[in-house]
Amino acid sequence: MWEQIRRNRRRSALVVAAMGVLLVATGAALGGLAAQNEAGFLLGAAVAGVLWLIQWGITASQGDRILLRVAGAKEVRKADHPQLHNVVEEMSIAASLDQKPRVCLVDDPAPNAFAVGRNPRDAAVAVTTGLLRRLDRDELQGVIAHEIGHIKNRDVALMTTAGIMLGVIVLLSEIGARSLRFGGVRHSRSSRKGGGGAIVLVLVVVLIILAPLLAQLIYFALSRRREYLADASAARFTRYPEGLARALEKIDASGVPLADTSKVTAPMYIAPPAASRRRAVASWFSTHPPLSERIRILRGMAGGAGYDAYQSAYQEARGGTLMGARTVSEARDLPARAALAEAGAVPAAERARAASDAFLAASGYARRPCPSCTALLKLPPSLQERVLNCPRCGQPLPRAD
């Protein structure tokens, strides 16, 4: 999507600038709150500016790893979950990515997924174990293609940058709020010595409260339109819009709350946490467009799988245009394929067991089958050198995994 990639590059620069201004202003407010003079404001602004440069460097070098760590994601080897790796590889080829993203798992019963990365070469796709338990292969393809669409459209670089900056602003605001809570009486008394001091204190309090709200508005505004574009990309990559539509239905119907409640990572998921979905509306404060609307657009593509079919369905549902003319002309009149015959061949119980085993392997657990009985031990790293015999029959366990 040529227009979207160019737009995201411009937005990245604007996001960095806007978040930087908010960060410096928050630092100045904290410095003024601590020192109660102009020098404090200048020192706070300078410290925040240095912090901005440092965290920008951290974001550019390892922002994706930070967000994966916040979500509790573990990288999974192909041997531990072949189907997931195969689907990611298929969709990477369909999207013409130069390199397959890293594949990660989050141990969470809520079905969800997200992508991170500064560019397609170091991107990662993370899915929850709950998603793998519930979705068949066609549906999993739709979700993975959606996340690959974010990577292809350079959404992940934009959201990774904005997400890390939002986290720093929220942290500074929390420090300011705690300072007011524990030192508010002393500051309020000293501010009575002059009306100017009282006005400054009020402005500081307002800024500390508004900075994270403004930062979140900037962040949330970035995440809604990109979901429609990623859905359009998924329809084209899979040539099966119904797969993603069914996956979104299952995600919406699950009702299981996501354990990751961070405001920084929530907009990066394919769907917001269940608690947020119940009250989400198409407003400035919602991180995602309504799932019901996204499903309706996908099912309104009238047998097509190209960008032109998605644009027509989008116009029918919402009015207006989503993509530029160059993008819409790409793969025009691409027909949708039929469902895969083997899509639902794997039973749900087997999918659940494979997801659980893959996450345990990614977490360093070792599988030790007992050669003398049917026991299969899954040992955490802390017990692998201590458990030498089978607890059921007492026979020695093999050392290799």
Contacts in CASP RR format, 6 or more apart in sequence:
PFRMAT RR
TARGET T0000
AUTHOR 0000-0000-0000
METHOD contacts of the structure
MODEL  1
MWEQIRRNRRRSALVVAAMGVLLVATGAALGGLAAQNEAGFLLGAAVAGV
LWLIQWGITASQGDRILLRVAGAKEVRKADHPQLHNVVEEMSIAASLDQK
PRVCLVDDPAPNAFAVGRNPRDAAVAVTTGLLRRLDRDELQGVIAHEIGH
IKNRDVALMTTAGIMLGVIVLLSEIGARSLRFGGVRHSRSSRKGGGGAIV
LVLVVVLIILAPLLAQLIYFALSRRREYLADASAARFTRYPEGLARALEK
IDASGVPLADTSKVTAPMYIAPPAASRRRAVASWFSTHPPLSERIRILRG
MAGGAGYDAYQSAYQEARGGTLMGARTVSEARDLPARAALAEAGAVPAAE
RARAASDAFLAASGYARRPCPSCTALLKLPPSLQERVLNCPRCGQPLPRA
D
1 152 0 8 1.000
1 153 0 8 1.000
1 229 0 8 1.000
1 233 0 8 1.000
1 307 0 8 1.000
1 323 0 8 1.000
1 327 0 8 1.000
2 326 0 8 1.000
2 327 0 8 1.000
3 323 0 8 1.000
3 324 0 8 1.000
3 326 0 8 1.000
3 327 0 8 1.000
4 153 0 8 1.000
4 154 0 8 1.000
4 226 0 8 1.000
4 229 0 8 1.000
4 323 0 8 1.000
4 327 0 8 1.000
5 153 0 8 1.000
5 154 0 8 1.000
8 153 0 8 1.000
8 154 0 8 1.000
8 155 0 8 1.000
8 157 0 8 1.000
8 158 0 8 1.000
9 154 0 8 1.000
11 158 0 8 1.000
11 222 0 8 1.000
12 157 0 8 1.000
12 158 0 8 1.000
12 161 0 8 1.000
15 158 0 8 1.000
15 161 0 8 1.000
15 162 0 8 1.000
15 165 0 8 1.000
15 218 0 8 1.000
15 222 0 8 1.000
16 56 0 8 1.000
16 161 0 8 1.000
16 165 0 8 1.000
18 218 0 8 1.000
19 162 0 8 1.000
19 165 0 8 1.000
19 166 0 8 1.000
19 169 0 8 1.000
19 215 0 8 1.000
19 218 0 8 1.000
20 49 0 8 1.000
20 52 0 8 1.000
20 165 0 8 1.000
22 169 0 8 1.000
22 211 0 8 1.000
22 214 0 8 1.000
22 215 0 8 1.000
23 48 0 8 1.000
23 49 0 8 1.000
23 51 0 8 1.000
23 52 0 8 1.000
23 165 0 8 1.000
23 168 0 8 1.000
23 169 0 8 1.000
23 172 0 8 1.000
24 45 0 8 1.000
24 48 0 8 1.000
24 49 0 8 1.000
24 52 0 8 1.000
25 45 0 8 1.000
25 48 0 8 1.000
25 207 0 8 1.000
25 211 0 8 1.000
26 48 0 8 1.000
26 169 0 8 1.000
26 172 0 8 1.000
26 173 0 8 1.000
26 207 0 8 1.000
26 208 0 8 1.000
26 211 0 8 1.000
27 44 0 8 1.000
27 45 0 8 1.000
27 47 0 8 1.000
27 48 0 8 1.000
27 172 0 8 1.000
28 40 0 8 1.000
28 41 0 8 1.000
28 42 0 8 1.000
28 44 0 8 1.000
28 45 0 8 1.000
28 48 0 8 1.000
29 41 0 8 1.000
29 176 0 8 1.000
29 203 0 8 1.000
29 204 0 8 1.000
29 207 0 8 1.000
29 208 0 8 1.000
29 211 0 8 1.000
30 44 0 8 1.000
30 48 0 8 1.000
30 172 0 8 1.000
30 175 0 8 1.000
30 176 0 8 1.000
30 179 0 8 1.000
30 208 0 8 1.000
31 40 0 8 1.000
31 41 0 8 1.000
31 43 0 8 1.000
31 44 0 8 1.000
31 45 0 8 1.000
31 47 0 8 1.000
32 40 0 8 1.000
32 41 0 8 1.000
32 44 0 8 1.000
32 200 0 8 1.000
32 204 0 8 1.000
33 176 0 8 1.000
33 179 0 8 1.000
33 180 0 8 1.000
33 187 0 8 1.000
33 201 0 8 1.000
33 204 0 8 1.000
33 208 0 8 1.000
34 40 0 8 1.000
34 179 0 8 1.000
35 41 0 8 1.000
35 43 0 8 1.000
36 187 0 8 1.000
36 190 0 8 1.000
36 191 0 8 1.000
36 197 0 8 1.000
48 172 0 8 1.000
51 168 0 8 1.000
52 168 0 8 1.000
55 164 0 8 1.000
55 165 0 8 1.000
55 168 0 8 1.000
58 66 0 8 1.000
58 164 0 8 1.000
59 118 0 8 1.000
59 160 0 8 1.000
59 161 0 8 1.000
59 164 0 8 1.000
59 165 0 8 1.000
60 118 0 8 1.000
63 116 0 8 1.000
63 117 0 8 1.000
63 118 0 8 1.000
63 160 0 8 1.000
63 164 0 8 1.000
64 116 0 8 1.000
64 117 0 8 1.000
64 118 0 8 1.000
64 122 0 8 1.000
64 123 0 8 1.000
64 124 0 8 1.000
64 156 0 8 1.000
64 160 0 8 1.000
66 164 0 8 1.000
67 116 0 8 1.000
67 160 0 8 1.000
67 163 0 8 1.000
67 164 0 8 1.000
67 264 0 8 1.000
67 265 0 8 1.000
67 268 0 8 1.000
68 104 0 8 1.000
68 116 0 8 1.000
68 124 0 8 1.000
68 126 0 8 1.000
70 260 0 8 1.000
70 262 0 8 1.000
70 264 0 8 1.000
70 265 0 8 1.000
71 106 0 8 1.000
71 114 0 8 1.000
71 126 0 8 1.000
71 260 0 8 1.000
71 262 0 8 1.000
71 265 0 8 1.000
72 106 0 8 1.000
72 107 0 8 1.000
72 260 0 8 1.000
73 104 0 8 1.000
73 105 0 8 1.000
73 106 0 8 1.000
73 124 0 8 1.000
73 126 0 8 1.000
74 104 0 8 1.000
74 105 0 8 1.000
74 106 0 8 1.000
74 107 0 8 1.000
74 359 0 8 1.000
74 362 0 8 1.000
74 363 0 8 1.000
75 102 0 8 1.000
75 103 0 8 1.000
75 104 0 8 1.000
75 124 0 8 1.000
75 362 0 8 1.000
76 84 0 8 1.000
76 85 0 8 1.000
76 103 0 8 1.000
76 104 0 8 1.000
76 105 0 8 1.000
76 358 0 8 1.000
76 359 0 8 1.000
76 361 0 8 1.000
76 362 0 8 1.000
77 361 0 8 1.000
77 362 0 8 1.000
78 85 0 8 1.000
78 103 0 8 1.000
80 357 0 8 1.000
80 358 0 8 1.000
80 361 0 8 1.000
80 362 0 8 1.000
81 103 0 8 1.000
81 105 0 8 1.000
81 132 0 8 1.000
81 354 0 8 1.000
81 355 0 8 1.000
81 358 0 8 1.000
83 137 0 8 1.000
83 140 0 8 1.000
83 346 0 8 1.000
83 354 0 8 1.000
84 103 0 8 1.000
84 105 0 8 1.000
84 127 0 8 1.000
84 132 0 8 1.000
84 140 0 8 1.000
84 358 0 8 1.000
85 103 0 8 1.000
87 137 0 8 1.000
87 140 0 8 1.000
87 141 0 8 1.000
87 144 0 8 1.000
88 100 0 8 1.000
88 101 0 8 1.000
88 103 0 8 1.000
88 125 0 8 1.000
88 144 0 8 1.000
88 148 0 8 1.000
89 100 0 8 1.000
90 141 0 8 1.000
91 141 0 8 1.000
91 142 0 8 1.000
91 144 0 8 1.000
91 145 0 8 1.000
91 148 0 8 1.000
91 237 0 8 1.000
91 238 0 8 1.000
92 99 0 8 1.000
92 100 0 8 1.000
92 101 0 8 1.000
92 148 0 8 1.000
94 145 0 8 1.000
94 148 0 8 1.000
94 236 0 8 1.000
94 237 0 8 1.000
94 238 0 8 1.000
95 145 0 8 1.000
95 148 0 8 1.000
95 149 0 8 1.000
95 151 0 8 1.000
95 152 0 8 1.000
95 233 0 8 1.000
95 237 0 8 1.000
96 152 0 8 1.000
97 120 0 8 1.000
97 148 0 8 1.000
97 151 0 8 1.000
97 152 0 8 1.000
98 120 0 8 1.000
98 121 0 8 1.000
99 120 0 8 1.000
99 121 0 8 1.000
101 115 0 8 1.000
101 120 0 8 1.000
101 123 0 8 1.000
101 124 0 8 1.000
101 125 0 8 1.000
101 148 0 8 1.000
101 151 0 8 1.000
102 123 0 8 1.000
102 124 0 8 1.000
102 125 0 8 1.000
103 124 0 8 1.000
103 125 0 8 1.000
104 124 0 8 1.000
104 125 0 8 1.000
104 126 0 8 1.000
104 127 0 8 1.000
104 362 0 8 1.000
105 126 0 8 1.000
105 127 0 8 1.000
105 128 0 8 1.000
105 129 0 8 1.000
105 132 0 8 1.000
105 355 0 8 1.000
105 358 0 8 1.000
105 359 0 8 1.000
105 362 0 8 1.000
106 112 0 8 1.000
106 126 0 8 1.000
106 127 0 8 1.000
106 128 0 8 1.000
106 129 0 8 1.000
106 260 0 8 1.000
107 128 0 8 1.000
107 129 0 8 1.000
107 359 0 8 1.000
107 363 0 8 1.000
108 128 0 8 1.000
108 129 0 8 1.000
108 130 0 8 1.000
108 258 0 8 1.000
108 259 0 8 1.000
108 260 0 8 1.000
109 128 0 8 1.000
109 129 0 8 1.000
109 130 0 8 1.000
109 133 0 8 1.000
109 256 0 8 1.000
110 128 0 8 1.000
110 130 0 8 1.000
110 254 0 8 1.000
110 255 0 8 1.000
110 256 0 8 1.000
110 257 0 8 1.000
110 258 0 8 1.000
110 259 0 8 1.000
110 273 0 8 1.000
110 274 0 8 1.000
111 128 0 8 1.000
111 130 0 8 1.000
111 131 0 8 1.000
111 133 0 8 1.000
111 134 0 8 1.000
111 135 0 8 1.000
111 250 0 8 1.000
111 251 0 8 1.000
111 254 0 8 1.000
111 256 0 8 1.000
112 127 0 8 1.000
112 128 0 8 1.000
112 130 0 8 1.000
112 131 0 8 1.000
112 251 0 8 1.000
112 258 0 8 1.000
112 269 0 8 1.000
112 270 0 8 1.000
112 271 0 8 1.000
113 125 0 8 1.000
113 126 0 8 1.000
113 127 0 8 1.000
113 128 0 8 1.000
113 131 0 8 1.000
113 143 0 8 1.000
113 144 0 8 1.000
113 146 0 8 1.000
113 147 0 8 1.000
113 269 0 8 1.000
113 270 0 8 1.000
114 125 0 8 1.000
114 126 0 8 1.000
114 147 0 8 1.000
114 265 0 8 1.000
114 268 0 8 1.000
114 269 0 8 1.000
114 270 0 8 1.000
115 123 0 8 1.000
115 124 0 8 1.000
115 125 0 8 1.000
115 126 0 8 1.000
115 147 0 8 1.000
115 148 0 8 1.000
115 149 0 8 1.000
115 150 0 8 1.000
115 151 0 8 1.000
115 155 0 8 1.000
115 156 0 8 1.000
115 268 0 8 1.000
116 123 0 8 1.000
116 124 0 8 1.000
116 126 0 8 1.000
116 156 0 8 1.000
116 159 0 8 1.000
116 160 0 8 1.000
116 268 0 8 1.000
117 123 0 8 1.000
117 124 0 8 1.000
117 151 0 8 1.000
117 156 0 8 1.000
117 157 0 8 1.000
117 160 0 8 1.000
118 156 0 8 1.000
118 157 0 8 1.000
118 160 0 8 1.000
119 154 0 8 1.000
119 157 0 8 1.000
120 151 0 8 1.000
120 152 0 8 1.000
123 151 0 8 1.000
123 156 0 8 1.000
125 144 0 8 1.000
125 147 0 8 1.000
125 148 0 8 1.000
125 151 0 8 1.000
127 140 0 8 1.000
127 143 0 8 1.000
127 144 0 8 1.000
128 258 0 8 1.000
129 352 0 8 1.000
129 355 0 8 1.000
129 356 0 8 1.000
129 358 0 8 1.000
129 359 0 8 1.000
130 256 0 8 1.000
130 355 0 8 1.000
131 140 0 8 1.000
131 143 0 8 1.000
131 251 0 8 1.000
132 140 0 8 1.000
132 351 0 8 1.000
132 352 0 8 1.000
132 354 0 8 1.000
132 355 0 8 1.000
132 358 0 8 1.000
133 348 0 8 1.000
133 351 0 8 1.000
133 352 0 8 1.000
133 355 0 8 1.000
134 250 0 8 1.000
134 254 0 8 1.000
134 348 0 8 1.000
134 351 0 8 1.000
135 143 0 8 1.000
135 247 0 8 1.000
135 250 0 8 1.000
136 343 0 8 1.000
136 344 0 8 1.000
136 346 0 8 1.000
137 340 0 8 1.000
137 342 0 8 1.000
137 343 0 8 1.000
137 344 0 8 1.000
137 345 0 8 1.000
137 346 0 8 1.000
138 238 0 8 1.000
138 240 0 8 1.000
138 242 0 8 1.000
138 243 0 8 1.000
138 246 0 8 1.000
138 339 0 8 1.000
138 340 0 8 1.000
138 343 0 8 1.000
138 344 0 8 1.000
139 243 0 8 1.000
139 244 0 8 1.000
139 246 0 8 1.000
139 247 0 8 1.000
139 250 0 8 1.000
139 343 0 8 1.000
140 247 0 8 1.000
141 238 0 8 1.000
141 240 0 8 1.000
141 243 0 8 1.000
142 234 0 8 1.000
142 237 0 8 1.000
142 238 0 8 1.000
142 240 0 8 1.000
142 243 0 8 1.000
142 244 0 8 1.000
142 247 0 8 1.000
143 234 0 8 1.000
143 244 0 8 1.000
143 247 0 8 1.000
143 270 0 8 1.000
145 233 0 8 1.000
145 234 0 8 1.000
145 235 0 8 1.000
145 237 0 8 1.000
145 238 0 8 1.000
145 244 0 8 1.000
146 230 0 8 1.000
146 231 0 8 1.000
146 233 0 8 1.000
146 234 0 8 1.000
146 244 0 8 1.000
146 270 0 8 1.000
147 230 0 8 1.000
147 270 0 8 1.000
148 233 0 8 1.000
148 234 0 8 1.000
148 237 0 8 1.000
149 155 0 8 1.000
149 229 0 8 1.000
149 230 0 8 1.000
149 233 0 8 1.000
149 234 0 8 1.000
149 237 0 8 1.000
150 156 0 8 1.000
150 159 0 8 1.000
150 226 0 8 1.000
150 230 0 8 1.000
152 233 0 8 1.000
153 226 0 8 1.000
153 229 0 8 1.000
153 230 0 8 1.000
153 233 0 8 1.000
155 226 0 8 1.000
155 229 0 8 1.000
155 230 0 8 1.000
158 222 0 8 1.000
159 222 0 8 1.000
159 223 0 8 1.000
159 226 0 8 1.000
159 267 0 8 1.000
159 268 0 8 1.000
162 218 0 8 1.000
162 219 0 8 1.000
162 222 0 8 1.000
163 219 0 8 1.000
163 264 0 8 1.000
163 265 0 8 1.000
163 268 0 8 1.000
164 264 0 8 1.000
165 215 0 8 1.000
166 212 0 8 1.000
166 215 0 8 1.000
166 216 0 8 1.000
166 219 0 8 1.000
166 263 0 8 1.000
166 264 0 8 1.000
167 263 0 8 1.000
167 264 0 8 1.000
169 211 0 8 1.000
169 212 0 8 1.000
169 215 0 8 1.000
170 212 0 8 1.000
170 215 0 8 1.000
170 263 0 8 1.000
170 264 0 8 1.000
172 211 0 8 1.000
173 208 0 8 1.000
173 209 0 8 1.000
173 211 0 8 1.000
173 212 0 8 1.000
176 208 0 8 1.000
177 208 0 8 1.000
177 209 0 8 1.000
180 187 0 8 1.000
180 205 0 8 1.000
180 208 0 8 1.000
187 201 0 8 1.000
188 201 0 8 1.000
191 197 0 8 1.000
191 198 0 8 1.000
191 200 0 8 1.000
191 201 0 8 1.000
192 198 0 8 1.000
216 263 0 8 1.000
217 284 0 8 1.000
217 285 0 8 1.000
219 267 0 8 1.000
220 267 0 8 1.000
220 284 0 8 1.000
220 285 0 8 1.000
220 286 0 8 1.000
220 287 0 8 1.000
221 284 0 8 1.000
222 267 0 8 1.000
223 267 0 8 1.000
223 268 0 8 1.000
223 287 0 8 1.000
223 288 0 8 1.000
224 282 0 8 1.000
224 286 0 8 1.000
224 287 0 8 1.000
224 288 0 8 1.000
224 289 0 8 1.000
225 322 0 8 1.000
227 270 0 8 1.000
227 288 0 8 1.000
227 289 0 8 1.000
227 294 0 8 1.000
228 289 0 8 1.000
228 294 0 8 1.000
228 297 0 8 1.000
228 314 0 8 1.000
228 322 0 8 1.000
229 322 0 8 1.000
229 323 0 8 1.000
231 244 0 8 1.000
231 294 0 8 1.000
231 297 0 8 1.000
231 298 0 8 1.000
231 310 0 8 1.000
232 306 0 8 1.000
232 307 0 8 1.000
232 310 0 8 1.000
232 311 0 8 1.000
232 314 0 8 1.000
232 322 0 8 1.000
232 323 0 8 1.000
234 241 0 8 1.000
234 244 0 8 1.000
235 241 0 8 1.000
235 244 0 8 1.000
235 298 0 8 1.000
235 301 0 8 1.000
235 304 0 8 1.000
235 305 0 8 1.000
235 306 0 8 1.000
235 309 0 8 1.000
235 310 0 8 1.000
235 336 0 8 1.000
236 305 0 8 1.000
236 306 0 8 1.000
236 307 0 8 1.000
236 310 0 8 1.000
236 331 0 8 1.000
236 334 0 8 1.000
238 244 0 8 1.000
238 305 0 8 1.000
238 337 0 8 1.000
239 305 0 8 1.000
239 334 0 8 1.000
239 335 0 8 1.000
239 336 0 8 1.000
239 337 0 8 1.000
240 305 0 8 1.000
240 336 0 8 1.000
240 337 0 8 1.000
240 339 0 8 1.000
241 298 0 8 1.000
241 299 0 8 1.000
241 301 0 8 1.000
241 303 0 8 1.000
241 304 0 8 1.000
241 305 0 8 1.000
241 310 0 8 1.000
241 336 0 8 1.000
242 298 0 8 1.000
242 299 0 8 1.000
242 336 0 8 1.000
242 339 0 8 1.000
243 339 0 8 1.000
244 298 0 8 1.000
245 295 0 8 1.000
245 298 0 8 1.000
245 299 0 8 1.000
248 270 0 8 1.000
248 271 0 8 1.000
248 291 0 8 1.000
248 294 0 8 1.000
248 295 0 8 1.000
248 298 0 8 1.000
249 291 0 8 1.000
249 295 0 8 1.000
251 270 0 8 1.000
251 271 0 8 1.000
251 291 0 8 1.000
252 271 0 8 1.000
252 277 0 8 1.000
252 291 0 8 1.000
252 292 0 8 1.000
252 295 0 8 1.000
254 274 0 8 1.000
255 274 0 8 1.000
256 274 0 8 1.000
257 273 0 8 1.000
257 274 0 8 1.000
257 275 0 8 1.000
258 269 0 8 1.000
258 273 0 8 1.000
258 274 0 8 1.000
260 266 0 8 1.000
260 273 0 8 1.000
261 273 0 8 1.000
266 272 0 8 1.000
266 273 0 8 1.000
266 276 0 8 1.000
266 287 0 8 1.000
267 287 0 8 1.000
267 288 0 8 1.000
271 277 0 8 1.000
271 288 0 8 1.000
271 291 0 8 1.000
272 280 0 8 1.000
272 286 0 8 1.000
272 287 0 8 1.000
272 288 0 8 1.000
276 287 0 8 1.000
277 291 0 8 1.000
280 286 0 8 1.000
280 287 0 8 1.000
280 288 0 8 1.000
280 290 0 8 1.000
281 290 0 8 1.000
282 289 0 8 1.000
282 290 0 8 1.000
282 293 0 8 1.000
293 317 0 8 1.000
293 318 0 8 1.000
296 317 0 8 1.000
297 310 0 8 1.000
297 313 0 8 1.000
297 314 0 8 1.000
297 317 0 8 1.000
297 318 0 8 1.000
298 310 0 8 1.000
298 313 0 8 1.000
299 313 0 8 1.000
300 313 0 8 1.000
300 316 0 8 1.000
300 317 0 8 1.000
301 309 0 8 1.000
301 310 0 8 1.000
301 312 0 8 1.000
301 313 0 8 1.000
301 336 0 8 1.000
302 309 0 8 1.000
302 312 0 8 1.000
302 313 0 8 1.000
303 309 0 8 1.000
303 335 0 8 1.000
303 336 0 8 1.000
304 333 0 8 1.000
304 334 0 8 1.000
304 335 0 8 1.000
304 336 0 8 1.000
305 334 0 8 1.000
305 335 0 8 1.000
305 336 0 8 1.000
305 337 0 8 1.000
306 330 0 8 1.000
306 331 0 8 1.000
306 332 0 8 1.000
306 333 0 8 1.000
306 334 0 8 1.000
307 323 0 8 1.000
307 327 0 8 1.000
307 328 0 8 1.000
307 330 0 8 1.000
307 331 0 8 1.000
307 332 0 8 1.000
308 328 0 8 1.000
308 329 0 8 1.000
308 332 0 8 1.000
308 333 0 8 1.000
309 334 0 8 1.000
310 322 0 8 1.000
310 323 0 8 1.000
311 321 0 8 1.000
311 322 0 8 1.000
311 323 0 8 1.000
311 328 0 8 1.000
314 320 0 8 1.000
314 321 0 8 1.000
314 322 0 8 1.000
315 321 0 8 1.000
346 354 0 8 1.000
357 367 0 8 1.000
357 378 0 8 1.000
360 378 0 8 1.000
361 367 0 8 1.000
363 380 0 8 1.000
364 380 0 8 1.000
364 381 0 8 1.000
365 378 0 8 1.000
365 379 0 8 1.000
365 380 0 8 1.000
365 381 0 8 1.000
366 378 0 8 1.000
366 379 0 8 1.000
366 381 0 8 1.000
366 384 0 8 1.000
366 401 0 8 1.000
367 376 0 8 1.000
367 377 0 8 1.000
367 378 0 8 1.000
367 401 0 8 1.000
368 376 0 8 1.000
368 377 0 8 1.000
368 378 0 8 1.000
368 379 0 8 1.000
368 387 0 8 1.000
368 397 0 8 1.000
368 398 0 8 1.000
368 401 0 8 1.000
369 375 0 8 1.000
369 376 0 8 1.000
369 377 0 8 1.000
369 398 0 8 1.000
370 376 0 8 1.000
370 377 0 8 1.000
370 390 0 8 1.000
370 392 0 8 1.000
370 393 0 8 1.000
370 395 0 8 1.000
370 397 0 8 1.000
371 395 0 8 1.000
371 398 0 8 1.000
372 390 0 8 1.000
372 393 0 8 1.000
372 394 0 8 1.000
372 395 0 8 1.000
373 390 0 8 1.000
373 392 0 8 1.000
373 393 0 8 1.000
373 395 0 8 1.000
375 390 0 8 1.000
375 391 0 8 1.000
375 392 0 8 1.000
375 393 0 8 1.000
377 387 0 8 1.000
377 390 0 8 1.000
377 391 0 8 1.000
377 397 0 8 1.000
379 387 0 8 1.000
387 397 0 8 1.000
388 396 0 8 1.000
388 397 0 8 1.000
389 395 0 8 1.000
389 396 0 8 1.000
389 397 0 8 1.000
390 396 0 8 1.000
390 397 0 8 1.000
END
